[in-house]
Amino acid sequence: MTLSNARECLHPPAGLEYPKMADLKVNICGIEFANPILPAAGPPSKDGEMLLAAARGGAGGLVTKTISVNPAEVPRPCMAEIRGGFLNTELWSEIPKERWLETEYKLARQAGLPVIVGLGYSAEQIRELVPLVKPYADALELSTHYVGRDISPILNALGEAKNACDLPVFMKLSPHSNIQEIAIALEEGGADGLVMINSFGPCLSIDLETGLPLMGSKDGFGWLSGAAIKPLALRCVYQAARVVKIPIFGVGGVCNGRDAAEMFMAGASGVQVCTEAILRGPNVYGKIAKELNAFLDSHGYTSVNDIKGLTIRRMAERGAPKAENSPAVDDERCSLCGQCEMSCPYGAISKDDKLHIDEEKCFVCGLCVSRCKRSALTLAQ
Ligand SMILES: Cc1cc2nc3c(=O)[nH]c(=O)nc-3n(C[C@H](O)[C@H](O)[C@H](O)COP(=O)(O)O)c2cc1C
C-alpha cells in the first residue's frame, strides 16, 4: 500500500457517512478519564485553583505540579517564550508540601476528576511523601528530572513508591537517548505507566539588548518545551511503546488535536499539555479534546484506541522505505503560491499556469510535500 493509498483508505468513501463523535474516554490502569487530555506538571497545575480551572477548561483528569520534601527556590526570571518554543528554569513546586496537603489537593479533588499527584525525587524523599499524599491521589507521577542519568536511583524511587502504596505509579522521563533501555528497566521494576517527555536541555537564549541569558538560573541555561520538542517527544513515545506494554502519557509540544492524534499514533494512551496551557490558558484542554474528536470523526475512527500505536503497525507493514517517484501534483488544490518552488534545493519545481516537477532534477527529498499548506503535493512511499 502506498502512503497516498493509505491516506485515501482513512477517509470515508464518497456518500458514506461515518458515525460522529468518536469516543474519547480512556481507561489507564483502571482509571477512567472522560477524555485523554490532561494538564502536565508545571504552571498549569501549580495549585488547587489552577487545577480547578483546568477541569473547567475541559481536562479529562488532573496532574498536580511536582512537589518534593522542601519547597523549590526558583531562580528568576524562570520562563520565556522564544521562537518556536519556550524556556524555563522552574524546578518543582515552590509551595511547601504542608500547604499542598492542607489546601491544594483538597481543592483539586473538588473537580471530581482523577488526580495524579506529582512527586520527586530521591528514594528517601519519595518514601516520606507517598504516605502523605496517598489520600488525595488516584495515581502517582514520579519526576526523574533531577535524579541524573543513572537508572538505579530512578528504580529506587519507583521501588519506594510501590512499597508505600498500591496506587498506579507513572514514571516521568526526560528525553534520554537510551529511552528504550530505561523504559524496559522501569516496566520490569514495576512501573504502571510512563510519562514522556520532560523539557529538553539545558538550552540557552540571549537577550540582545543586555547580552545576558534570558533565564535567571546560575549558568543562564533553561529547559526547552513547546512545539519545538514535539518530534523529540514523539520519537521517545514511539520507541518506548515498541518495547513496553505499560501505558504511556505523551507530553511535549502538543498544541492542538492533530498533535494529540500524533501522540496516540506513536503509541500513547493519554496526552499531557503544559506550554500550550501556559500560553493560551486552561481552556486549551477542552479545545484540544474537541479537535481530536473532530479528527477522529473526519477520518472514520470511533475511538482513540483505533489510532493508538497506528504508526508502529504501519511501519511494520511498510518494510524498507522507498520513495522513488517525484511528488504528484493535484492541480485543483494547488494555488500556485510558489513556496515549494522557492525552497526546492534541486531547482526541480517551476510554474506557469500550473505547477511542474522536473523528474530528472527531483531528488524526491519530500520538502515541497511537507511545506504545501493545501496538501496539493503527495509522495508515494
Ligand atoms: C514552566 C515549566 C515548569 C515545569 N515544571 C515541571 C514540574 O514541576 N515537574 C515535571 O515533571 N515537569 C515539569 N515541567 C515539564 C512539563 O510537565 C512537560 O513535560 C514539558 O514542558 C513538555 O511539555 P509541553 O511541551 O507541553 O510543555 C515544566 C515545564 C515548564 C514549561
The ligand as an SDF file (V2000), in Angstrom:
LIG
                    3D

 31 33  0  0  0  0  0  0  0  0999 V2000
    7.4990   26.3330   33.4450 C   0  0  0  0  0  0  0  0  0  0  0  0
    7.5120   24.8170   33.4600 C   0  0  0  0  0  0  0  0  0  0  0  0
    7.5170   24.1400   34.6720 C   0  0  0  0  0  0  0  0  0  0  0  0
    7.5430   22.7350   34.7030 C   0  0  0  0  0  0  0  0  0  0  0  0
    7.5230   22.0750   35.8900 N   0  0  0  0  0  0  0  0  0  0  0  0
    7.5420   20.7260   35.9300 C   0  0  0  0  0  0  0  0  0  0  0  0
    7.4570   20.0180   37.1460 C   0  0  0  0  0  0  0  0  0  0  0  0
    7.3420   20.5730   38.2290 O   0  0  0  0  0  0  0  0  0  0  0  0
    7.5260   18.6590   37.0920 N   0  0  0  0  0  0  0  0  0  0  0  0
    7.6370   17.9750   35.9250 C   0  0  0  0  0  0  0  0  0  0  0  0
    7.6830   16.7380   35.9260 O   0  0  0  0  0  0  0  0  0  0  0  0
    7.6770   18.6280   34.7360 N   0  0  0  0  0  0  0  0  0  0  0  0
    7.6110   19.9670   34.7130 C   0  0  0  0  0  0  0  0  0  0  0  0
    7.6340   20.6330   33.5280 N   0  0  0  0  0  0  0  0  0  0  0  0
    7.6920   19.8650   32.2710 C   0  0  0  0  0  0  0  0  0  0  0  0
    6.2980   19.7020   31.6560 C   0  0  0  0  0  0  0  0  0  0  0  0
    5.4270   18.9800   32.5060 O   0  0  0  0  0  0  0  0  0  0  0  0
    6.3780   18.9770   30.2980 C   0  0  0  0  0  0  0  0  0  0  0  0
    6.9070   17.6950   30.4980 O   0  0  0  0  0  0  0  0  0  0  0  0
    7.2560   19.7020   29.2830 C   0  0  0  0  0  0  0  0  0  0  0  0
    7.1120   21.0950   29.4010 O   0  0  0  0  0  0  0  0  0  0  0  0
    6.8900   19.2960   27.8600 C   0  0  0  0  0  0  0  0  0  0  0  0
    5.5340   19.5210   27.5770 O   0  0  0  0  0  0  0  0  0  0  0  0
    4.9890   20.8540   26.8120 P   0  0  0  0  0  0  0  0  0  0  0  0
    5.7670   20.9850   25.5510 O   0  0  0  0  0  0  0  0  0  0  0  0
    3.5230   20.5970   26.6210 O   0  0  0  0  0  0  0  0  0  0  0  0
    5.2560   21.9840   27.7390 O   0  0  0  0  0  0  0  0  0  0  0  0
    7.5770   22.0220   33.4880 C   0  0  0  0  0  0  0  0  0  0  0  0
    7.5650   22.7170   32.2740 C   0  0  0  0  0  0  0  0  0  0  0  0
    7.5230   24.0910   32.2450 C   0  0  0  0  0  0  0  0  0  0  0  0
    7.4840   24.8040   30.9150 C   0  0  0  0  0  0  0  0  0  0  0  0
  1  2  1  0
  2  3  1  0
  2 30  2  0
  3  4  2  0
  4  5  1  0
  4 28  1  0
  5  6  2  0
  6  7  1  0
  6 13  1  0
  7  8  2  0
  7  9  1  0
  9 10  1  0
 10 11  2  0
 10 12  1  0
 12 13  2  0
 13 14  1  0
 14 15  1  0
 14 28  1  0
 15 16  1  0
 16 17  1  0
 16 18  1  0
 18 19  1  0
 18 20  1  0
 20 21  1  0
 20 22  1  0
 22 23  1  0
 23 24  1  0
 24 25  2  0
 24 26  1  0
 24 27  1  0
 28 29  2  0
 29 30  1  0
 30 31  1  0
M  END
$$$$
